[in-house]
Structures are given as C-alpha cells and as structure tokens.
Amino acid sequence: MNTVVSLDAEVFTKAQREAEHLSVSVPEFCSMAIHEFVQNHRNGTLTEQVDAVYSTYKAKIDEDILQAQYDGLDEEDW
C-alpha cells in the first residue's frame, strides 16, 4: 500500500541523512520509522499514564451512593 506523507524540510533532511547512513531509500526509512513508532507506542504510553493517575487514588465508593444502591435492591430468598 502506498500513501503520501508530508514532511517539513528539517524533518526530511534528517530522514534523508539517516536513510543514507542506513543505505536505504528515504521512503523505506520513513516506513521503518513509522513502523517502529507504532510498535513502541501501541497502548503502552496511554496505559502507563492511566495507571499513574489511578495509582494515586484509593478506590472508595461514597457511602450515600452505596446505600442508595443497596436500597434499590429487592430482597430475595436463596
């Protein structure tokens, strides 16, 4: 599959240098870079950020909400 990606001049120049260093074409280098970026950032960063936020809070249900939930239940025979 082919797609067009626009790069600003500075990024293109850096990509061109790296591609030459690796003896690959610029499109091949960009494809490799995008592939590596996706693999390294797939869900990991977001999961780590969410975990960091929730690790600072203790899970506790407000007593009024908990009581309202209990009050809404019908008693059943087991």
Helices and strands as residue ranges (DSSP letters): H 9-22, H 26-41, H 44-54, H 63-71
